[in-house]
Amino acid sequence: MSGLKLVFVIYTLQKGGAERVLSTLGNSFSERAYEVVIVCMNDAEQGYPLAEGIRVIPLLKRKYKQNVFRRLIYGMLTYFRLLGVLLREKPYCVISFMTSANLWTGLSCGLLKIPYIVSERTTPDHTINRFNFFFKWMSYFVYSGSKAVVVPAKGIEACLKNNGIFNRLTNYSIIRNPVYVFKSKEHLIVHHRKFILGVGRLSYEKGFDQLIDAFSKLRIKNIDLIIVGQGLEKPNLTAQINRLNLQDRVILAGAKDDLQDYYNQAELFVLPSRNEGYPNALIEAMSSGCPCVAVDCEFGPSEIIEDGQNGILVPQGNIPAMTKAMFNVLFDLSLKKKLGNEARLIGQTNSLEVISDKWEALILSPA
């Protein structure tokens, strides 16, 4: 069925988990000889590389701090410009990521009778489940008309079903995130000492303050902590590091495009998140054979890690348990080796080929 046109819709293509997955899938379908178009509801800097044949169409530039009138105008422009793009492109199927893009896509495709798939990537408690009565019913109407509601974790489906009317949907489909394959072939020494690694956006929900607290209680002098990422929490994390007198041992390394050397050289990877959708950094670290400790947050870690087999799960908010888990992995060499070896298997179950096959089967399935 190659040669068909697919349109992907997302808010922006800047750096983020959903953006990385969509970019990766777009590249994969382009390689499979599909014509791929990506529509961005808001024009922003592109965070990940795209195949040469992929076209990106921004709908408009949004100015923030808008009043109600400007938001209404923005909504109308978004809807009519998306309608115009879909009328012009005439895609075989439209695939949208994240709630706002899902709603505009469903309303547009429903009017134009174009098959579409929606995908929720984060906890619905922060999006749909907070909507008022009208928007919940509109969301249900849009999602029920889609070929599938794709979620990366079973927990996201369960959370959606907690929202009464969404329990009626029968078109849920779980497709995991693919393991991202880094392009760089260089092998660089990223740090001169042993280190524990954290990766993600510097935001409260990612829980790096918890990781820094747990690391401070390790009392091990010959190992550092490197946190790769950028975000609004950096000043608070910097203040915390200074308060704990860890300036020489905790490094906020900023954002990095190629992380394979960090994963390969880390003694241990820790995911300290308060909530997730399906953590890309965790599966990347595991596929590199890096032993992992993860907070058992909603959602994803408990569906990725079998505790004690291919990683260690610790309870949410339990700093002593995180410290103990890190200590055990670092000093129990047989456990460390076992966790790393078992973790590598996710590179097979979540390979881009396997995940793309599942998406392709869904796209080509009868409406």
C-alpha positions, 0 to 999 in steps of 0.5 A: 500500500505504499504511495498513500498519503498520510497527514500527521497533526501535532501542536508543534515539532519542538523537543518533547516525547510526543514530538519525537515519536511522531517525527520518528514514525513520519520518517519510518513511513517515508522510508516505506514509500508513503507520502508524509505531510506533518501539520503543526498547529503552531509554528515552532522550531523543529526539534528532531530530524525529518526525512528529506521527502517529508513536508511540514505545514505550519497553520499559524503563529500563535501569540501567547497571553491572549484574551478570549476574543483572540483565542476565539479568532485563533480557534477559527483560524486553526479549524479553517486552515486545517480544513483547507490543508486536508481538502488540498492534500486529500490524505488516505488517513490523518493521525493526530497526537495530543488532545488539542490536535486530536479535537481539531483533527476529529472535527475537520476529518468528520466534516470531510469524511476522512478516516482519522486516528487520535492518540493520547500521549500523557495522563488524561487527568491533566487534559480531558478529565479536567474538561467541563461537560461540553468539552468532555462530550465533544471529545467523546464525539471526536474520539468515538468517530476515529478509527482508533484511540491510540495510547502507549500505556494501558494505564492511560486507557484506564485513566480515560475510562475513569471519565464516565462516557469514555468507558463506552469507547471500544476503539482503544489500541495500545501501541508502545513508543519505539526505541529511538535510534541515534544517528551519531556513530561517534563514541565520545567520553562525556564525563571523566568520572563515574556517573548516575544519569537522569534525562528529561525536561527540567519540569516539576513532573519529571521529579529531578528534585527527588533524584537530587535529594536521593543522590545526596543521601548516597554518601558515595564520593566517587560518583557524580550525577548528570541530568540532561535536559532543559526547562523552567525548573533549572533555577530551582534545581540549581538552588537545591544543588547549591543548598546541598553543597553538591555543585562539584558533583551534580551537573545540569548538562543542558539538552543533548541531541545524541544521548547514546554515549551518556547511556553507554557510559552511565553506571545507572539510569534513574527515572524519578518522574511524578507522572509520565505518558510512556517514558522514552528516556527509560526505554532508550536507556534500557535498550543501551543495556544501562541498568535502570531504577524508575519511580512507579509513577503513572504511567508507563514504568510498571508496564516497561519494568518487571521489578528485579528482572529488567529494572527496579521500581520504587514507590512514588515519593519514597526518597529513601527507597530510591537511594537504597535502590541506587546503592543496591544496583551500584554495589551488587555487580551481579544484579547490575549485570542482570538488569542491564542484560535483560533491559536490552531486550526492549530494543526488540519488543519496541523496535521501530520496525515492530511499532511501525508495523502495528501503526501501519496495520491500524492505518490500513484497517477498515474504518 
